[in-house]
Amino acid sequence: GGVDTVANVSVNRQQVLETSNFHRHWTVPVKKYMMPAAPNTISISIAPAYNKSIKYSDAHPYHILTLYNTGSIGAYNFIRKPAFDFGWDWGPAFAASGIHGSVELI
């Protein structure tokens, strides 16, 4: 599974991962954060990829061309996310975020 796209992952309130790439699956050792005698929690705080891509674009020292279609979102080339999430000639620009696949403690 994976996280789409920008997120902080915590186990028992301890940050264990910061993500910024839709195209990766993550494996994180969390044993040292586990509490054997208490319920354990996983928290995933997802941030909008659109906001992060605009921030990266604005911070870049020079302008980089991007494609715009009616209803699309620019700056998709500054974040590791499927380009079609920012709009395409055949689909709207939703720039969705979320968890894809499964989350497991093994």
N, CA, C and O atoms as CSV, one atom per row, in Angstrom:
chain,resi,resn,atom,element,x,y,z
A,1,GLY,N,N,0.816,-1.185,0.000
A,1,GLY,CA,C,0.000,0.000,0.000
A,1,GLY,C,C,0.856,1.243,0.000
A,1,GLY,O,O,2.082,1.164,0.090
A,2,GLY,N,N,0.238,2.349,-0.097
A,2,GLY,CA,C,0.958,3.608,-0.109
A,2,GLY,C,C,0.099,4.761,0.341
A,2,GLY,O,O,-1.083,4.598,0.646
A,3,VAL,N,N,0.706,5.924,0.380
A,3,VAL,CA,C,0.025,7.144,0.774
A,3,VAL,C,C,0.091,8.105,-0.404
A,3,VAL,O,O,1.154,8.297,-0.994
A,4,ASP,N,N,-1.009,8.690,-0.735
A,4,ASP,CA,C,-1.094,9.657,-1.828
A,4,ASP,C,C,-1.247,11.050,-1.223
A,4,ASP,O,O,-2.323,11.368,-0.717
A,5,THR,N,N,-0.305,11.820,-1.252
A,5,THR,CA,C,1.083,11.857,-1.649
A,5,THR,C,C,1.901,12.396,-0.498
A,5,THR,O,O,2.943,11.835,-0.160
A,6,VAL,N,N,1.439,13.493,0.117
A,6,VAL,CA,C,2.180,14.192,1.169
A,6,VAL,C,C,1.528,13.857,2.505
A,6,VAL,O,O,0.350,14.143,2.715
A,7,ALA,N,N,2.309,13.244,3.420
A,7,ALA,CA,C,1.717,12.844,4.691
A,7,ALA,C,C,2.775,12.672,5.772
A,7,ALA,O,O,3.961,12.500,5.494
A,8,ASN,N,N,2.309,12.723,6.997
A,8,ASN,CA,C,3.110,12.353,8.168
A,8,ASN,C,C,2.440,11.144,8.801
A,8,ASN,O,O,1.227,11.134,9.009
A,9,VAL,N,N,3.229,10.133,9.104
A,9,VAL,CA,C,2.722,8.915,9.719
A,9,VAL,C,C,3.317,8.809,11.113
A,9,VAL,O,O,4.527,8.948,11.297
A,10,SER,N,N,2.453,8.562,12.095
A,10,SER,CA,C,2.892,8.428,13.488
A,10,SER,C,C,2.378,7.123,14.066
A,10,SER,O,O,1.296,6.650,13.718
A,11,VAL,N,N,3.170,6.558,14.950
A,11,VAL,CA,C,2.760,5.403,15.743
A,11,VAL,C,C,2.870,5.826,17.197
A,11,VAL,O,O,3.937,6.220,17.669
A,12,ASN,N,N,1.754,5.738,17.891
A,12,ASN,CA,C,1.701,6.155,19.298
A,12,ASN,C,C,2.292,7.559,19.494
A,12,ASN,O,O,3.085,7.806,20.402
A,13,ARG,N,N,1.873,8.456,18.609
A,13,ARG,CA,C,2.259,9.880,18.656
A,13,ARG,C,C,3.726,10.156,18.354
A,13,ARG,O,O,4.201,11.265,18.599
A,14,GLN,N,N,4.438,9.194,17.840
A,14,GLN,CA,C,5.828,9.375,17.440
A,14,GLN,C,C,5.894,9.324,15.918
A,14,GLN,O,O,5.517,8.320,15.313
A,15,GLN,N,N,6.373,10.405,15.293
A,15,GLN,CA,C,6.458,10.412,13.839
A,15,GLN,C,C,7.467,9.373,13.368
A,15,GLN,O,O,8.608,9.338,13.829
A,16,VAL,N,N,7.023,8.526,12.438
A,16,VAL,CA,C,7.886,7.466,11.910
A,16,VAL,C,C,8.159,7.614,10.415
A,16,VAL,O,O,9.045,6.952,9.874
A,17,LEU,N,N,7.398,8.481,9.749
A,17,LEU,CA,C,7.558,8.617,8.302
A,17,LEU,C,C,6.960,9.931,7.834
A,17,LEU,O,O,5.905,10.358,8.304
A,18,GLU,N,N,7.658,10.564,6.895
A,18,GLU,CA,C,7.129,11.720,6.172
A,18,GLU,C,C,7.176,11.359,4.698
A,18,GLU,O,O,8.246,11.043,4.179
A,19,THR,N,N,6.046,11.399,4.016
A,19,THR,CA,C,5.989,10.974,2.618
A,19,THR,C,C,5.803,12.166,1.688
A,19,THR,O,O,5.250,13.196,2.074
A,20,SER,N,N,6.271,12.007,0.465
A,20,SER,CA,C,6.051,13.023,-0.564
A,20,SER,C,C,6.112,12.395,-1.956
A,20,SER,O,O,6.489,13.055,-2.925
A,21,ASN,N,N,5.739,11.117,-2.050
A,21,ASN,CA,C,5.864,10.412,-3.311
A,21,ASN,C,C,4.763,9.356,-3.427
A,21,ASN,O,O,4.790,8.346,-2.724
A,22,PHE,N,N,3.807,9.591,-4.307
A,22,PHE,CA,C,2.719,8.641,-4.531
A,22,PHE,C,C,3.224,7.294,-5.036
A,22,PHE,O,O,2.624,6.259,-4.747
A,23,HIS,N,N,4.302,7.299,-5.775
A,23,HIS,CA,C,4.754,6.109,-6.498
A,23,HIS,C,C,5.580,5.134,-5.662
A,23,HIS,O,O,6.209,4.231,-6.214
A,24,ARG,N,N,5.588,5.301,-4.363
A,24,ARG,CA,C,6.370,4.419,-3.486
A,24,ARG,C,C,5.463,3.647,-2.546
A,24,ARG,O,O,4.386,4.108,-2.167
A,25,HIS,N,N,5.918,2.484,-2.186
A,25,HIS,CA,C,5.330,1.741,-1.074
A,25,HIS,C,C,6.336,1.855,0.061
A,25,HIS,O,O,7.545,1.801,-0.165
A,26,TRP,N,N,5.845,2.011,1.258
A,26,TRP,CA,C,6.725,2.286,2.395
A,26,TRP,C,C,6.729,1.127,3.370
A,26,TRP,O,O,5.686,0.543,3.667
A,27,THR,N,N,7.907,0.800,3.863
A,27,THR,CA,C,8.069,-0.163,4.954
A,27,THR,C,C,8.893,0.535,6.020
A,27,THR,O,O,10.008,0.989,5.763
A,28,VAL,N,N,8.334,0.615,7.217
A,28,VAL,CA,C,8.981,1.360,8.296
A,28,VAL,C,C,9.058,0.475,9.538
A,28,VAL,O,O,8.032,-0.047,9.973
A,29,PRO,N,N,10.241,0.289,10.121
A,29,PRO,CA,C,10.335,-0.460,11.374
A,29,PRO,C,C,9.752,0.383,12.517
A,29,PRO,O,O,10.204,1.500,12.768
A,30,VAL,N,N,8.753,-0.164,13.197
A,30,VAL,CA,C,8.082,0.599,14.266
A,30,VAL,C,C,8.092,-0.122,15.611
A,30,VAL,O,O,7.470,0.343,16.566
A,31,LYS,N,N,8.781,-1.237,15.694
A,31,LYS,CA,C,8.756,-2.046,16.914
A,31,LYS,C,C,9.107,-1.225,18.153
A,31,LYS,O,O,8.490,-1.405,19.203
A,32,LYS,N,N,10.090,-0.325,18.048
A,32,LYS,CA,C,10.514,0.445,19.215
A,32,LYS,C,C,9.444,1.434,19.689
A,32,LYS,O,O,9.546,1.956,20.799
A,33,TYR,N,N,8.427,1.698,18.875
A,33,TYR,CA,C,7.344,2.611,19.261
A,33,TYR,C,C,6.124,1.881,19.814
A,33,TYR,O,O,5.188,2.516,20.302
A,34,MET,N,N,6.130,0.570,19.742
A,34,MET,CA,C,4.972,-0.210,20.176
A,34,MET,C,C,4.939,-0.353,21.691
A,34,MET,O,O,5.975,-0.456,22.347
A,35,MET,N,N,3.714,-0.356,22.233
A,35,MET,CA,C,3.503,-0.535,23.680
A,35,MET,C,C,2.767,-1.853,23.883
A,35,MET,O,O,1.578,-1.945,23.578
A,36,PRO,N,N,3.453,-2.875,24.393
A,36,PRO,CA,C,2.838,-4.202,24.482
A,36,PRO,C,C,1.634,-4.275,25.420
A,36,PRO,O,O,0.752,-5.107,25.206
A,37,ALA,N,N,1.571,-3.437,26.445
A,37,ALA,CA,C,0.494,-3.536,27.424
A,37,ALA,C,C,-0.630,-2.536,27.177
A,37,ALA,O,O,-1.517,-2.397,28.019
A,38,ALA,N,N,-0.615,-1.849,26.063
A,38,ALA,CA,C,-1.634,-0.822,25.805
A,38,ALA,C,C,-2.075,-0.880,24.347
A,38,ALA,O,O,-1.374,-1.444,23.507
A,39,PRO,N,N,-3.236,-0.298,24.043
A,39,PRO,CA,C,-3.628,-0.209,22.634
A,39,PRO,C,C,-2.651,0.689,21.869
A,39,PRO,O,O,-2.231,1.729,22.377
A,40,ASN,N,N,-2.298,0.294,20.670
A,40,ASN,CA,C,-1.389,1.074,19.839
A,40,ASN,C,C,-2.193,1.794,18.763
A,40,ASN,O,O,-3.216,1.291,18.298
A,41,THR,N,N,-1.721,2.977,18.372
A,41,THR,CA,C,-2.429,3.752,17.362
A,41,THR,C,C,-1.494,4.107,16.204
A,41,THR,O,O,-0.301,4.345,16.389
A,42,ILE,N,N,-2.075,4.132,15.015
A,42,ILE,CA,C,-1.403,4.625,13.825
A,42,ILE,C,C,-2.180,5.852,13.379
A,42,ILE,O,O,-3.404,5.812,13.256
A,43,SER,N,N,-1.469,6.936,13.141
A,43,SER,CA,C,-2.091,8.172,12.684
A,43,SER,C,C,-1.430,8.598,11.383
A,43,SER,O,O,-0.204,8.649,11.280
A,44,ILE,N,N,-2.262,8.902,10.389
A,44,ILE,CA,C,-1.754,9.367,9.103
A,44,ILE,C,C,-2.403,10.710,8.812
A,44,ILE,O,O,-3.613,10.799,8.607
A,45,SER,N,N,-1.589,11.745,8.798
A,45,SER,CA,C,-2.055,13.102,8.526
A,45,SER,C,C,-1.665,13.455,7.103
A,45,SER,O,O,-0.482,13.596,6.793
A,46,ILE,N,N,-2.665,13.600,6.233
A,46,ILE,CA,C,-2.426,13.812,4.813
A,46,ILE,C,C,-2.624,15.289,4.480
A,46,ILE,O,O,-3.626,15.895,4.859
A,47,ALA,N,N,-1.653,15.856,3.765
A,47,ALA,CA,C,-1.714,17.258,3.342
A,47,ALA,C,C,-2.035,17.321,1.849
A,47,ALA,O,O,-1.714,16.388,1.113
A,48,PRO,N,N,-2.658,18.399,1.395
A,48,PRO,CA,C,-2.982,18.520,-0.032
A,48,PRO,C,C,-1.722,18.604,-0.897
A,48,PRO,O,O,-0.873,19.470,-0.683
A,49,ALA,N,N,-1.609,17.715,-1.858
A,49,ALA,CA,C,-0.461,17.714,-2.766
A,49,ALA,C,C,-0.433,18.988,-3.603
A,49,ALA,O,O,0.641,19.480,-3.951
A,50,TYR,N,N,-1.593,19.516,-3.923
A,50,TYR,CA,C,-1.652,20.756,-4.697
A,50,TYR,C,C,-0.907,21.878,-3.984
A,50,TYR,O,O,-0.083,22.558,-4.596
A,51,ASN,N,N,-1.187,22.079,-2.696
A,51,ASN,CA,C,-0.525,23.148,-1.937
A,51,ASN,C,C,0.986,22.972,-1.924
A,51,ASN,O,O,1.728,23.940,-2.088
A,52,LYS,N,N,1.446,21.731,-1.728
A,52,LYS,CA,C,2.878,21.454,-1.684
A,52,LYS,C,C,3.520,21.692,-3.050
A,52,LYS,O,O,4.621,22.237,-3.127
A,53,SER,N,N,2.848,21.291,-4.122
A,53,SER,CA,C,3.420,21.494,-5.456
A,53,SER,C,C,3.540,22.984,-5.782
A,53,SER,O,O,4.524,23.395,-6.396
A,54,ILE,N,N,2.576,23.786,-5.392
A,54,ILE,CA,C,2.645,25.235,-5.605
A,54,ILE,C,C,3.778,25.831,-4.774
A,54,ILE,O,O,4.502,26.707,-5.247
A,55,LYS,N,N,3.932,25.361,-3.545
A,55,LYS,CA,C,5.031,25.840,-2.692
A,55,LYS,C,C,6.387,25.534,-3.334
A,55,LYS,O,O,7.260,26.402,-3.375
A,56,TYR,N,N,6.570,24.306,-3.838
A,56,TYR,CA,C,7.821,23.933,-4.492
A,56,TYR,C,C,8.050,24.776,-5.754
A,56,TYR,O,O,9.167,25.221,-6.019
A,57,SER,N,N,6.991,24.987,-6.517
A,57,SER,CA,C,7.097,25.782,-7.733
A,57,SER,C,C,7.496,27.220,-7.415
A,57,SER,O,O,8.386,27.774,-8.060
A,58,ASP,N,N,6.850,27.820,-6.436
A,58,ASP,CA,C,7.162,29.206,-6.046
A,58,ASP,C,C,8.588,29.343,-5.532
A,58,ASP,O,O,9.209,30.389,-5.723
A,59,ALA,N,N,9.118,28.316,-4.887
A,59,ALA,CA,C,10.467,28.365,-4.323
A,59,ALA,C,C,11.552,28.087,-5.366
A,59,ALA,O,O,12.734,28.331,-5.121
A,60,HIS,N,N,11.143,27.575,-6.530
A,60,HIS,CA,C,12.128,27.235,-7.563
A,60,HIS,C,C,12.766,28.513,-8.109
A,60,HIS,O,O,12.065,29.507,-8.301
A,61,PRO,N,N,14.072,28.512,-8.362
A,61,PRO,CA,C,14.758,29.745,-8.762
A,61,PRO,C,C,14.396,30.265,-10.156
A,61,PRO,O,O,14.670,31.425,-10.463
A,62,TYR,N,N,13.795,29.442,-10.993
A,62,TYR,CA,C,13.390,29.924,-12.317
A,62,TYR,C,C,12.114,29.205,-12.739
A,62,TYR,O,O,11.786,28.134,-12.229
A,63,HIS,N,N,11.413,29.813,-13.670
A,63,HIS,CA,C,10.131,29.280,-14.135
A,63,HIS,C,C,10.337,28.003,-14.950
A,63,HIS,O,O,11.213,27.934,-15.813
A,64,ILE,N,N,9.526,27.015,-14.663
A,64,ILE,CA,C,9.537,25.775,-15.441
A,64,ILE,C,C,8.175,25.659,-16.130
A,64,ILE,O,O,7.127,25.769,-15.493
A,65,LEU,N,N,8.215,25.442,-17.412
A,65,LEU,CA,C,6.974,25.349,-18.172
A,65,LEU,C,C,6.161,24.147,-17.733
A,65,LEU,O,O,6.712,23.118,-17.342
A,66,THR,N,N,4.875,24.284,-17.799
A,66,THR,CA,C,3.962,23.192,-17.504
A,66,THR,C,C,2.817,23.267,-18.496
A,66,THR,O,O,2.601,24.314,-19.105
A,67,LEU,N,N,2.094,22.205,-18.669
A,67,LEU,CA,C,0.957,22.188,-19.579
A,67,LEU,C,C,-0.306,22.573,-18.834
A,67,LEU,O,O,-0.528,22.147,-17.700
A,68,TYR,N,N,-1.113,23.363,-19.466
A,68,TYR,CA,C,-2.402,23.736,-18.888
A,68,TYR,C,C,-3.507,23.345,-19.853
A,68,TYR,O,O,-3.440,23.651,-21.043
A,69,ASN,N,N,-4.502,22.683,-19.345
A,69,ASN,CA,C,-5.731,22.424,-20.071
A,69,ASN,C,C,-6.838,23.131,-19.309
A,69,ASN,O,O,-6.655,23.497,-18.148
A,70,THR,N,N,-7.971,23.326,-19.940
A,70,THR,CA,C,-9.091,23.946,-19.245
A,70,THR,C,C,-9.416,23.145,-17.985
A,70,THR,O,O,-9.655,21.939,-18.045
A,71,GLY,N,N,-9.420,23.825,-16.863
A,71,GLY,CA,C,-9.741,23.166,-15.595
A,71,GLY,C,C,-8.587,22.448,-14.936
A,71,GLY,O,O,-8.778,21.831,-13.888
A,72,SER,N,N,-7.386,22.502,-15.513
A,72,SER,CA,C,-6.261,21.784,-14.916
A,72,SER,C,C,-5.553,22.646,-13.877
A,72,SER,O,O,-5.798,23.847,-13.769
A,73,ILE,N,N,-4.680,22.013,-13.128
A,73,ILE,CA,C,-3.886,22.663,-12.092
A,73,ILE,C,C,-2.438,22.622,-12.544
A,73,ILE,O,O,-1.940,21.556,-12.907
A,74,GLY,N,N,-1.755,23.744,-12.533
A,74,GLY,CA,C,-0.346,23.783,-12.914
A,74,GLY,C,C,0.539,23.246,-11.803
A,74,GLY,O,O,0.052,22.852,-10.743
A,75,ALA,N,N,1.812,23.232,-12.045
A,75,ALA,CA,C,2.849,22.829,-11.081
A,75,ALA,C,C,2.813,21.345,-10.735
A,75,ALA,O,O,3.418,20.940,-9.742
A,76,TYR,N,N,2.130,20.531,-11.514
A,76,TYR,CA,C,2.109,19.090,-11.239
A,76,TYR,C,C,3.492,18.476,-11.392
A,76,TYR,O,O,3.765,17.418,-10.826
A,77,ASN,N,N,4.360,19.123,-12.146
A,77,ASN,CA,C,5.694,18.582,-12.374
A,77,ASN,C,C,6.638,18.831,-11.196
A,77,ASN,O,O,7.822,18.510,-11.287
A,78,PHE,N,N,6.147,19.387,-10.111
A,78,PHE,CA,C,6.976,19.613,-8.923
A,78,PHE,C,C,6.698,18.610,-7.810
A,78,PHE,O,O,7.281,18.718,-6.731
A,79,ILE,N,N,5.837,17.654,-8.045
A,79,ILE,CA,C,5.517,16.675,-6.993
A,79,ILE,C,C,5.373,15.297,-7.613
A,79,ILE,O,O,4.932,15.171,-8.756
A,80,ARG,N,N,5.741,14.267,-6.870
A,80,ARG,CA,C,5.695,12.883,-7.357
A,80,ARG,C,C,4.297,12.313,-7.149
A,80,ARG,O,O,4.001,11.671,-6.141
A,81,LYS,N,N,3.453,12.573,-8.139
A,81,LYS,CA,C,2.051,12.170,-8.112
A,81,LYS,C,C,1.632,11.969,-9.563
A,81,LYS,O,O,2.184,12.625,-10.446
A,82,PRO,N,N,0.677,11.086,-9.841
A,82,PRO,CA,C,0.243,10.929,-11.232
A,82,PRO,C,C,-0.197,12.271,-11.826
A,82,PRO,O,O,-1.016,12.978,-11.238
A,83,ALA,N,N,0.341,12.609,-12.971
A,83,ALA,CA,C,0.049,13.902,-13.600
A,83,ALA,C,C,-1.439,14.082,-13.869
A,83,ALA,O,O,-1.952,15.197,-13.776
A,84,PHE,N,N,-2.141,12.998,-14.203
A,84,PHE,CA,C,-3.569,13.133,-14.522
A,84,PHE,C,C,-4.394,13.587,-13.322
A,84,PHE,O,O,-5.512,14.069,-13.507
A,85,ASP,N,N,-3.884,13.452,-12.101
A,85,ASP,CA,C,-4.607,13.950,-10.921
A,85,ASP,C,C,-4.743,15.470,-10.933
A,85,ASP,O,O,-5.599,16.022,-10.241
A,86,PHE,N,N,-3.901,16.149,-11.715
A,86,PHE,CA,C,-3.945,17.605,-11.797
A,86,PHE,C,C,-4.722,18.086,-13.020
A,86,PHE,O,O,-4.662,19.265,-13.371
A,87,GLY,N,N,-5.441,17.193,-13.659
A,87,GLY,CA,C,-6.271,17.525,-14.809
A,87,GLY,C,C,-5.643,17.044,-16.101
A,87,GLY,O,O,-4.422,16.957,-16.229
A,88,TRP,N,N,-6.497,16.737,-17.045
A,88,TRP,CA,C,-6.062,16.215,-18.335
A,88,TRP,C,C,-7.127,16.616,-19.329
A,88,TRP,O,O,-8.167,17.146,-18.939
A,89,ASP,N,N,-6.891,16.377,-20.586
A,89,ASP,CA,C,-7.911,16.759,-21.560
A,89,ASP,C,C,-9.182,15.919,-21.419
A,89,ASP,O,O,-10.242,16.318,-21.902
A,90,TRP,N,N,-9.084,14.769,-20.767
A,90,TRP,CA,C,-10.229,13.871,-20.629
A,90,TRP,C,C,-10.795,13.821,-19.206
A,90,TRP,O,O,-11.783,13.128,-18.963
A,91,GLY,N,N,-10.188,14.544,-18.270
A,91,GLY,CA,C,-10.686,14.424,-16.895
A,91,GLY,C,C,-10.456,15.675,-16.078
A,91,GLY,O,O,-9.603,16.500,-16.405
A,92,PRO,N,N,-11.228,15.809,-15.009
A,92,PRO,CA,C,-11.123,16.990,-14.146
A,92,PRO,C,C,-9.886,16.949,-13.249
A,92,PRO,O,O,-9.249,15.907,-13.091
A,93,ALA,N,N,-9.565,18.093,-12.673
A,93,ALA,CA,C,-8.419,18.223,-11.774
A,93,ALA,C,C,-8.906,18.119,-10.332
A,93,ALA,O,O,-9.408,19.095,-9.773
A,94,PHE,N,N,-8.761,16.949,-9.735
A,94,PHE,CA,C,-9.156,16.768,-8.342
A,94,PHE,C,C,-7.959,16.737,-7.404
A,94,PHE,O,O,-8.092,17.083,-6.230
A,95,ALA,N,N,-6.795,16.331,-7.894
A,95,ALA,CA,C,-5.593,16.187,-7.064
A,95,ALA,C,C,-5.928,15.499,-5.744
A,95,ALA,O,O,-5.596,15.992,-4.666
A,96,ALA,N,N,-6.584,14.367,-5.852
A,96,ALA,CA,C,-7.042,13.615,-4.679
A,96,ALA,C,C,-5.879,13.164,-3.803
A,96,ALA,O,O,-4.737,13.076,-4.255
A,97,SER,N,N,-6.190,12.883,-2.552
A,97,SER,CA,C,-5.210,12.368,-1.595
A,97,SER,C,C,-5.856,11.244,-0.806
A,97,SER,O,O,-7.081,11.156,-0.725
A,98,GLY,N,N,-5.032,10.390,-0.229
A,98,GLY,CA,C,-5.579,9.317,0.590
A,98,GLY,C,C,-4.613,8.159,0.713
A,98,GLY,O,O,-3.438,8.266,0.365
A,99,ILE,N,N,-5.127,7.059,1.212
A,99,ILE,CA,C,-4.354,5.833,1.380
A,99,ILE,C,C,-4.783,4.878,0.282
A,99,ILE,O,O,-5.978,4.683,0.062
A,100,HIS,N,N,-3.824,4.282,-0.407
A,100,HIS,CA,C,-4.167,3.262,-1.384
A,100,HIS,C,C,-3.511,1.953,-0.959
A,100,HIS,O,O,-2.359,1.926,-0.527
A,101,GLY,N,N,-4.250,0.901,-1.088
A,101,GLY,CA,C,-3.760,-0.383,-0.624
A,101,GLY,C,C,-4.033,-0.561,0.857
A,101,GLY,O,O,-4.968,0.032,1.395
A,102,SER,N,N,-3.219,-1.375,1.522
A,102,SER,CA,C,-3.463,-1.689,2.920
A,102,SER,C,C,-2.354,-1.131,3.802
A,102,SER,O,O,-1.264,-0.801,3.336
A,103,VAL,N,N,-2.668,-1.037,5.083
A,103,VAL,CA,C,-1.702,-0.651,6.110
A,103,VAL,C,C,-1.605,-1.833,7.060
A,103,VAL,O,O,-2.622,-2.309,7.563
A,104,GLU,N,N,-0.414,-2.302,7.305
A,104,GLU,CA,C,-0.235,-3.477,8.149
A,104,GLU,C,C,0.861,-3.262,9.183
A,104,GLU,O,O,1.859,-2.592,8.918
A,105,LEU,N,N,0.663,-3.837,10.361
A,105,LEU,CA,C,1.731,-3.951,11.357
A,105,LEU,C,C,2.130,-5.415,11.360
A,105,LEU,O,O,1.341,-6.289,11.720
A,106,ILE,N,N,3.380,-5.674,10.950
A,106,ILE,CA,C,3.832,-7.071,10.872
A,106,ILE,C,C,5.108,-7.254,11.666
A,106,ILE,O,O,5.645,-8.360,11.723
